[in-house]
């Protein structure tokens, strides 16, 4: 599809998978891909309404407001789709500079070197200091 059909509702124009999900790639201001997650209609609508990334957690089976525990919110700058309407690209401002639960700037920190995966990016903040239990 060269252009999404303009006569369709914006949510209907997207191609959702059999589970009602669409992949979402988060990209920061520098162009670096910092995260991949899934969205459903509700999470995409909530993202649009609040201006911050809200994903669908498949493991928890609930909305996941990125940064709800860590404070590392993703402020939405724009939302795009690919030519087929089956992938979203969220251009975001990563609050705090950390997108990954491991304390790194990006979830894509493992690099294949030879025949093994090596953590190529440093930990910015110890995850134990990010995710502290609140009384």
C-alpha positions as CSV (number, residue, x, y, z in Angstrom):
1,X,0.0,0.0,0.0
2,X,1.7,3.2,-1.1
3,X,-0.5,5.4,1.1
4,X,-2.8,4.4,3.9
5,X,-6.3,4.6,2.8
6,X,-7.6,8.1,3.9
7,X,-11.2,7.1,4.0
8,X,-10.6,4.5,6.7
9,X,-10.4,5.2,10.4
10,X,-6.7,5.6,11.4
11,X,-6.8,2.4,13.6
12,X,-8.7,0.4,11.0
13,X,-6.1,1.4,8.3
14,X,-3.4,-0.5,10.2
15,X,-2.8,-4.2,9.7
16,X,-3.1,-5.9,13.1
17,X,-1.9,-9.5,13.6
18,X,-4.2,-12.3,14.5
19,X,-3.8,-11.4,18.2
20,X,-4.7,-7.7,17.5
21,X,-1.1,-6.6,17.9
22,X,1.3,-4.5,15.8
23,X,5.0,-4.3,16.3
24,X,6.3,-0.9,17.4
25,X,9.9,0.3,17.1
26,X,11.1,3.2,19.3
27,X,13.8,5.4,17.8
28,X,15.4,8.3,19.7
29,X,16.3,11.8,18.4
30,X,19.7,10.6,17.1
31,X,18.0,7.9,14.9
32,X,19.1,5.0,17.2
33,X,16.6,2.2,17.6
34,X,16.3,1.9,21.4
35,X,13.5,-0.6,21.8
36,X,11.0,-2.9,20.2
37,X,7.6,-3.8,21.8
38,X,4.0,-4.6,20.8
39,X,1.0,-2.4,20.8
40,X,-2.7,-3.2,20.6
41,X,-5.5,-0.7,19.7
42,X,-5.9,0.4,23.3
43,X,-2.2,1.0,23.9
44,X,-1.9,3.0,20.7
45,X,-5.0,5.1,21.6
46,X,-3.6,5.7,25.1
47,X,-0.2,6.7,23.6
48,X,-1.9,9.2,21.3
49,X,-4.0,10.6,24.2
50,X,-1.2,11.0,26.8
51,X,1.8,11.8,24.5
52,X,4.0,9.0,26.0
53,X,4.6,5.5,24.8
54,X,2.2,2.9,26.1
55,X,2.8,-0.7,25.0
56,X,1.0,-4.0,25.6
57,X,2.9,-6.3,27.8
58,X,2.3,-9.8,26.5
59,X,3.9,-11.4,29.5
60,X,1.8,-9.4,32.0
61,X,-1.3,-9.2,29.7
62,X,-1.8,-5.6,30.5
63,X,-1.0,-2.1,29.3
64,X,2.6,-1.1,30.0
65,X,3.3,2.5,30.4
66,X,7.0,2.7,29.5
67,X,8.8,4.2,32.5
68,X,6.0,3.5,34.9
69,X,8.5,1.9,37.3
70,X,11.8,3.3,36.2
71,X,10.8,6.9,35.4
72,X,12.4,6.4,31.9
73,X,9.4,7.7,29.9
74,X,9.3,7.9,26.1
75,X,7.8,11.2,25.0
76,X,6.3,10.8,21.6
77,X,7.6,13.1,18.8
78,X,5.9,11.4,15.9
79,X,4.2,8.1,15.0
80,X,4.7,6.6,11.6
81,X,3.9,3.4,9.9
82,X,5.6,1.5,7.1
83,X,4.3,1.2,3.6
84,X,2.3,-1.9,4.4
85,X,0.7,-0.4,7.6
86,X,1.9,-3.4,9.7
87,X,4.7,-1.8,11.7
88,X,4.9,1.4,13.7
89,X,7.9,3.6,14.2
90,X,7.7,5.8,17.3
91,X,10.1,8.7,17.2
92,X,10.6,9.5,20.8
93,X,12.5,11.5,23.3
94,X,13.9,9.0,25.8
95,X,13.6,10.6,29.2
96,X,16.7,9.9,31.3
97,X,18.6,8.4,28.3
98,X,17.9,4.8,29.4
99,X,15.4,2.7,27.4
100,X,16.5,-0.8,28.5
101,X,15.7,-2.5,31.8
102,X,19.4,-3.5,31.9
103,X,20.3,0.2,32.5
104,X,21.5,0.8,29.0
105,X,20.5,3.4,26.4
106,X,19.1,0.8,24.0
107,X,17.8,-2.7,24.3
108,X,19.9,-3.5,21.2
109,X,23.2,-3.7,23.0
110,X,24.3,-7.2,22.2
111,X,26.6,-7.4,19.1
112,X,27.6,-10.6,17.3
113,X,31.4,-10.8,17.4
114,X,32.7,-13.9,15.6
115,X,30.3,-16.5,16.8
116,X,29.2,-15.1,20.2
117,X,27.1,-12.2,21.5
118,X,28.9,-9.5,23.4
119,X,27.4,-6.6,25.3
120,X,28.8,-3.8,23.2
121,X,27.2,-0.9,25.1
122,X,27.8,0.2,28.7
123,X,25.4,0.1,31.6
124,X,24.5,3.7,32.3
125,X,22.8,3.0,35.6
126,X,22.7,-0.2,37.7
127,X,19.2,-1.7,37.3
128,X,19.0,-2.4,41.0
129,X,19.1,1.4,41.5
130,X,16.5,2.0,38.9
131,X,14.0,-0.6,40.0
132,X,13.7,-0.3,43.8
133,X,10.8,-1.7,45.7
134,X,8.6,1.0,47.2
135,X,7.2,0.5,50.6
